[in-house]
Amino acid sequence: MADIKDTSIPDEGRFLSIPYKKLSPEVLRSVIEEHVTRDGTDYGDIELPFEQKTAWVHRELVLGKAYIVFDTVDRTCDIVSKTTFLNRFKAGPKA
């Protein structure tokens, strides 16, 4: 998975939201595991065990507080917060 790209460059259709329910349980778990093991992923001041991290991310997806985003150019996916999703992917290109 790659970092979120600057969406100020027009790239309509580049980023797709993938509903977590559309992924098989195995693929969903793999996406979540890759996300939580990535360098720079922050869960606050207290380091959580791996299983707690994966459960937390899964819960955020179920509650609609996080989204899976696929970059059709780089062919990578990322899990982002609802705020990031709404600000960077739904707002469209910035002026």
NORURHU-V497647 format. One line per field, one symbol per residue. ss: DSSP state (2 for helix, 1 for strand, 0 for the rest). psi: psi as a letter, one per 30 degrees, with the letter a starting at -180 (. if undefined). burial: 1 if it has 24 or more other ideal C-beta (glycine too) atoms within 12 Angstrom, else 0. A space follows every 50 residues. Layout:
# NORURHU-V497647
ss=???
psi=???
burial=???
This chain:
# NORURHU-V497647
ss=00000000000000111102220022222222222220000000000002 222222222222000111111000011111122222222200000
psi=kllkljgfkkhkfekkkjkfffkleeeeeeeeeeeffkkfkkgafkkkle eeeeeeeeeeeefgfllkkkjfefhlllklleeeeeeffffakk.
burial=10010010000001101101000000010011001100001000000000 001101110110000111111000011111100010011000000
